[in-house]
Amino acid sequence: MDILNKDQNLDTLFHYNKENNDYQEYLEYINLYYKKPTKNDKYESLYENGHFFLIDKKNPSKKIEIIPSKFTNLKKLYNDLEINNKIILEKISAIIEKTDNYNDDDRNDFDNLKKKYALYNKKIIEINIINENYNKNMMSLFENKNKLSNSLAEYYNKRNNIFDKISNPISKNIKNKLILLFRKNNNIIPNDYDINNIAKTHNIPSKVIEEWFQWIEQCYYYLVTKNKLYEIMNEIKIKENEFEKNSKYMLLKLPNIIKI
């Protein structure tokens, strides 16, 4: 608990980008430290007084100190903070209720306990914000997913209903031509003039051509909605996995590299 810092926001640490140059440099050096030694290594690993060092073999005065990152489980941290705050409140109550021999040590203890309580409470609030933002974001994604699922079902039914009402079948070749024309027209049904020309060219009633275009339009809407649904389902999965990973391995302290 002593590692907690009032100036370091847990939400910032939770969403810290480990792909940035600083963290990648840290990973490079920490991997060098732990790698199996070989004759061709540039550095020699040294652990001294709780510190990690890489010593340049050719110039031992050159050192790289590695201060590792620290991680915790977000849920465990939250529970520990709440438990510690309850204990602190009990200790504060005991000091307040003390009727005699109230001395400077009691005053110092009281002040230190107040500071700890304020810090732990601040961190509890920060964790609540992390959870609230995640839940709010996920709720929005699931709402969009449900809307898209409903729209997909509607387009599926419309597509089938239109198909059932089509009065005349057409060849696969003509159907492909209609699909191509629909795409060239920015995925919009052509106007009556174009439909009549198509009908005359293929000796098919204009009504039938229009019905097939309506079917193509609903197929298009169905496929677009289906792709959007898959995209949002994938986004949900990514965010769930990301949150689970960040919660399980919550970054509590940033690493540091000191080149001496």
N, C-alpha and C positions, 0 to 999 in steps of 0.2 A: 504493500500500500504506500510505502514511502516514495515509490517511483512516480506517483501522481504529481502532476504539476498544474497549478491553477491557470498558468498562461498557455498551456497546450490543450487545445480543444479536441475532445475524443472523436467528434464527428469528422474533423479534418484528418485525424490519424486513421479512422475507419475507412475513409475514402482515399487514402494516400495512394498516389500512383507509383507503384513499384517498378514501372517501366522507365522512369526518368533516369537521367544520366548519373545522378548522385547515388541512387540505390543500386544501379547496375555496376557502378565502380566498386561499391561496398561488396557486392556479391562476388565480383572478380577477385578481390583481395582475400575475402574470407575463404573462398575456394582454394586459393593459392596456399593459404595458411594450413588448411586441413588436408591438402593433397599429399599423396605418398611421395616422400622425398626421392629425388634422383640426382645424379652427378651434374646434370645440365641445368638444374634449377638456378634461377637468378637470385632467389631469396632463401633465407633460412628462417624457419619458424621459431618463435621464442615466446614462452608464457612466463611472465614475471610480475609478481605482486598483484595478481588479478588482472593483468593487462596482456593483450595479444599484440605481438610485434612481428613484422617481417623485416629481417635484417639483410641489407644488400651484401652479398658475399664478397664482391670486389671492393666495396667501400663500406665497411661495418659502421661507420659513423652515420650513414644514411639509414634511417629507420622509417617504417610506416606503422603507426599505431592504429589498431582496429578496435573501435568501441562498438560491440555488437548491438543489433536491435533487440528489443525485448517484446515478447508476445504474451497474450493471455486469452482466456476464453471470455467473451463478452458477457455471457449469462452468469458465469461464475463471478466475474468482477462485480456485476450488479448485485448479486446476492451478498457478496462479501462487504460491499459498501453499505448495504442496508443493515446487515448484522452489526458492523462496526459502529454505525450511527446509533443504533439502539443501545449498544454498550456505552458509548460516549454520553448519551442522554442520561443513563443511569448514574454514571460517574458524576456528571454535572449536578444532578438532583441530590446526590449524596453530599456534595460540597455545599450546595445551597442550604440544605437542611441541617448542616453542621451547626450546632448551637454554641460550641466553645472551642477554644484553641484554634481559631481561624487565623492562619499565619500567611507569610509571604509565599511559602511553598504552595499553599492552597490557591492563592491568587494566580500564581504562575501556571499551576495545573489547570485552573479554570480557563485562563486565557488560551492556553495551548489546546485544550479540548474544544473550545469555541472555534478556533481556527481550523482544526481538523474536521469538525462537524460541517463548517461552511464549505470546505474543500470537497468533502465526500458528497455533500448534498448537491454541490455544483456538478459533480461528475454523474450523479444519478440523473439529474435533469438532462445532461448532455446525452446520456444513453437513451433516455426516454425520447429525446428528439430524433435520435438515429432510428429507433423502432417506429416512431410515429411517421417519419418521412418515408420509410420503407413501406409501411402498411398503406399509407395514402397513395403512394405510387403504384403499388400492386393492386389496390382496389380500383384505381383508374384503368389499369391494364385489363383487369378481369371484366370490368364494365364494357370496355371496348370489344373484348373477346366475345362477350355475350351478345352484344349488338350485331357483330359480324356473323356470329353463328345463326342468329335469327334471320338476318338478311340473306345468308346463304340458303337457308331452308325456303325462304320466300322465292328467291330466284330459281331454285330447283323446281318448286311447284309450278311457277309461272312457265318455265321452260317446257315442262312436261304437258301442262294444259294447252299451251299453244301448239305443241307438236301433235297432240291428240285431235286438235281442231283443223289442222291443215287438210285441205280438201283433196289435193293432188300431190303424189310423190314426184320428185325430180331426180335426175341422174346424179351420181356422185361428182361427175365432171362439172355440171352446172352449179351444184351446191358449192364446190370449191371456188368457182368463179365468183359466186355471190359473197362468199367469205372474204375473198381478196378485194372485192369492190368495197365491202364494209370497212375493211382495214384502211384502204386508200382514202376513204371518206372520213378519216379520223374517228373510226369506230362509231359512226352515226349512220342511221338508215338513210339511203339516198332519197332525194325528193321525188315527187310523183312523175316528173318529166323523165328522169333517169330510169325509174322503175318501169314506166310504159315502154321506153326504148328497149330495155332488157327483155321485157315480156314479148315485144314484137320480134326481136332477134331470134328468140328461142321458141316462138310460137306457143307461149304459155300465158294464161290469163294473168293480168296485172295483179289481181287479188291474191293469186297463189304466190307470186313473187314477193308481194308485200308480207304475206304470212311467213314465208321462209326467212325474210329479213328480220321479222319480229322474233322468230325463234333464235336466229343468229345473235341478235342483240341480247337476249336473255342468257344465252350461253356465254357471251362475252362478260356480262355483269357477274355471272356465276363464277367464272374463272378468276376475274379480278378480285372478287370478294374472297374467294378461296385462298388466293395467294396472300392477301392481306391478313387473313385469319392465321395462316401458317407462320407469317412473319411475326405476328404479335404473340403467338404461342411459343415461338422460338425465343423471343425477347423475354417472356415470362420465365422460361426455363433458365436462361442466362442469368437473369437478375436473382432468381432464387438460389442458384448455385453460387453466385458471387457473394450474396449476403451470408449464406451458410459458411462459405470459406472464410470471409472476413470476420464473422462472428466467432468461428472456431479458433482462428489464428489472428486475434485482434492485435494490431500493432500498437504497443503501449509506449515505446520509446524509439525514436529514430536512431539509426546507426550514425557513426561519425568516423571519418578517416583523417588522421593527423599525420602529415608528412614532415618528418624531422630532418 
